[in-house]
Amino acid sequence: MSYNPEIPRNRYDNYGDREWTRLEKDGHGELLYQVHFDILKRYVKPADSVLEIGAGSGRYTKDLAVMCSELTVVDLSSHQIEFNKAKMRELSLIDRIKAYHVLDVLDMSIFEDSSFDCVVCVGGVINYLLDKENDGIEEMLRVLKPNGILIVGAMSFIGASLYYLEGIRYEKDQFGMEATKWLMDTGVQDEEHYPVPSKHFIHMMRSTELDALFASFSVRVQERSSAGLYTQAGDAALENARNDPEFWKLIVEKEIEFTKLPGTLDAGMNLIYVVQKL
């Protein structure tokens, strides 16, 4: 299946405020947020000019706006861009945003080569690109300065399959065992093999796939991390932990620590790669 920008655009145009609330409404979201935030604050420098791609409603925009000297915000969804602007006004951060653009990551020709010190593209932008993943990374690196930092996040297939195993079994009854094998082998939900009613067609990735993707570019991988590792404990266990502030503080600390271990890389809900352009 080829990349179709209308799929993510329509999804996020109709997402409402869920993109803003999802990282704070429960333990699952908070773990994802804390790991990403830890990485951003360690790599984004005060003097940096930063491009945030797939910024959504602004959960990380609000952090990046105070971490760097100049922030440009991009999203495929015009609805999410307007929501982002409204939130930054509400937080008195709008003056810290240099510009907003509704753009596809595959065509950022409005930016010159080597324009930014840091490019941040976390969440699931790359998962929607399907056959255009290489092109997406190439365009991100094009606008990044030599020695600049690219921070890319992706939905993790192995972690997601652990968490959503019951749903995968249910869908096996709908689509058949061959479709389930396809999903397990490729991580791809597409119209031909895995026609989910939501039309949420994506490529959930493994770390080996991201390794191979970056191996074709002149970059140095600085850090690889999972995120949402403790999500595998289950929703009830997470919420019980979250209701004990002292215990939850420890869990968040260990989430940040343990997600850096090689053995946990594919076990979380997301993958995060930090690479330096050479």
N, C-alpha and C positions, 0 to 999 in steps of 0.2 A: 504494500500500500504506500502510495506517495504522500508526502507532507501536504496537508490541506490547512492553511491558516484559519479558515472559517470555523474549524472544529474548536480550537482553543479560544478564538475570538468570541464565538457564540456562547461558549461555556462561561467565560468570565464576564461577558456583557450582562449575563443573567444571574450572576453569582450573588448579587446584593451585597450585604455587609459581611457575609460569611468569611471573605478573604481577610477582613480586619479582625474578626473575633476568633478565628480558628486557632490562633496561636496563644490564646489566653483563657479559653473557655474550659479547658480540662488539662489534666496532667500530660496527656499525649502531646498536645500542642505546646505546652510550656517547655517540655524537654527539647522539642525541635527548636524552639526559639532560643533557648539558653545555649545550646551547642553552636548554632549559627552565630549568635551574638558574640560568643567567646572568640570565634575565629575572626569575625569582622574587626573586633577591637584590637586584635593582635597584629593584623596586617594592614588595615587602613590607617594612613598617617595623616597628621594634621595639615600638612602642606599639599596633600594629594588633590588632584582633579579626578573625580570619580564618575563613572557611568554606571547607573543601576538599570539593568535590563530585566523586564518582567517584574516590575516593582509592585504591581498589584495595588492594593489599597494603601500601602505605606507602612506596614509593620516594621520593615527594616529601613525604609526611607527616613523615618523619624530618628533612628540611631545614626545612620550615615550622615545625615544633615549636620550633626554636631561633631562628627569625627573628622571631617575633611574640610578643605577650604572652599571646594566648589563641587556641587552635585548636579548632575543632569539625569533626569528620570525618564525612562522609556517603558512603554507597555503596548501590547498589541490591541488591548481593549480600551476604547475611548471611555467606557463607563468606569473602569478601574482608575484611569488617569484623573477623571473628574472627582471621584471619591478620594483619591490620594490628595489632590489639591485641597479639598474641603477639610480633610484631616490635618494637613499641614497648617492651614489657616487657623483651625481650632486650637492647635498646639503652639501657635505663634512661631512656626518654623518656615512659613512660606517664603520669607525673604532670603532664606538660606538655600533655596533651590534656584539654580541658574536658569534651567529651562525644562519644560515638559514636552515630550514628543510621543505621538501615537505611531509606532513603527514596528515592523517585522524585523526580528533579529537577522534575517537573511539579507536584508537591504537597509543598511544604515549609512547610505552614501551621503547623507547630509553632513556626516562627520568626516573630516580629513583623516588620512593615515596618521597613526601615532599621536592621537589627540589626548589620551587619558593616561594617568599614572596607574589607575586601578579600574578594573571592570568587574562588577558584581552581578552574577546571574544565578541566583539561588531559587529553590522551589522546584519547578518542573518544566521550565521552558524547553530544555534540551530533550525531554521525554516526548514532546509532541512533534519533534522534527523528523522522526522516522528516517527516511532515506536521505535527509539533508543534514544529518548530524555533523558531518565533516564541514559542510558549508557554514553552519552556524558557528562552529569553533573558529574557523578561518576568519569569519567576519569580526568576531570578538577580538581576535588577536590583531587583525588589521588596524583597528582603532586604538589599540594599546601601544604605549611607548615601549621601546626596547628596555628590558629589565623591569618592566611593569608587572603588576600582579593581577592575575585573573582568578576569581573565586567562582567556581561553578558547582551548583547543587543539582542533584537528580533524585527522582524517586527510585528506591532500591527494590529490585524484584524479589530477592530472597527474603528480605525482611518483610515485605508486603505479603508474600505468600505464606509466611508463618502467621502473621497477624490475621489475615483474611482467609485462612484455610477453609473454614466452614462455608464461606461464600463461594470459593472455588469449587468445592464439592457440589454445592447447589447448582452452580452453572454447568457443571459436568452433566447433570441430568437434563439441562436445557440444550446444550450444544453438542454433547457426545464426548466420548473419551479421546478421540483423535484431536479434537479442539483443545481439550485440557492438556494433552501431551504437547501440542504446539505452544500453548502458553508457557508451560513449564520449561520447554526447550529454548524458547526465544525471548520470553518476557513481553511479547508483543500482543496487544489487543488490536486486531484489525478487522475490517469489515468482512473479509473473506473467511478467515479462520475463527474469529471470536467476536461475532456480531452482537455485542452487548446493547441492550435497548437504549442506554444512555448515549450511545455513539461516542463513548469516551475512548477514542482510538489513540493509543500511546505505546511507547517502548519503555517499560520499566527495566532498569539497567542493573548489570552486575559490575563489580569493580574491575573485573578482567576486561570488560568491554570499554570502560573508561580508560583503563591503562592502554589498550590498543588504540583508542581514538587519539589520545595525546601523544602516543609514540610516533605518529605520523607528522608531528609538528616540532618546530625548534623551540622546545620549552623544557624547563626543569620542574618536576613535581616537588613542591616544597612540603606539602602535607596532604594526607588522605585521612578522612574521618567518616564515621557513620554518625547518625543522629536519630534519636528516638529508640535507643537500645532498650531502655527499661520499659518501653511500650509493650514488649513481649511478655511482661508480667501479667498483662490483662488490665482492662479498664477498671474493674472493681479494686484490684490491688493498688493501682496507681492512685485512685481517688482516696482510698484509705490512707495511703502514704501522704498524700497531699494535705489531708486533714490533720496531720501531725507535723506542725511547722518545723520542729527540731529535726525530725526524721527526714522530712522532704528536703530540707537544706542539704543534708548529707547525700541523699539520692541524686540531687542535681549536681553536686560536686563530683560524685562518682560517675555519673552519666558523662560529664565533660572529660573526665580522666579515662574511663574505659573505652570510649568511642575512638580513641587514638590507637588502640591496640590492634595489631594486624589480624588477630583471630576474631575480632568483632566487626570488621569492616563491612561485611555484607549482611550483618544481622539486624541492623537498625532499619528504620523506615525511609531514611534518606542517605545518600552519599554526598560528601562534600570534598572537592579537590581544589587545592590551592596550587597554582602553577605560575612560574615566572617566565616571561617571554625572553628568549635569548637573542 
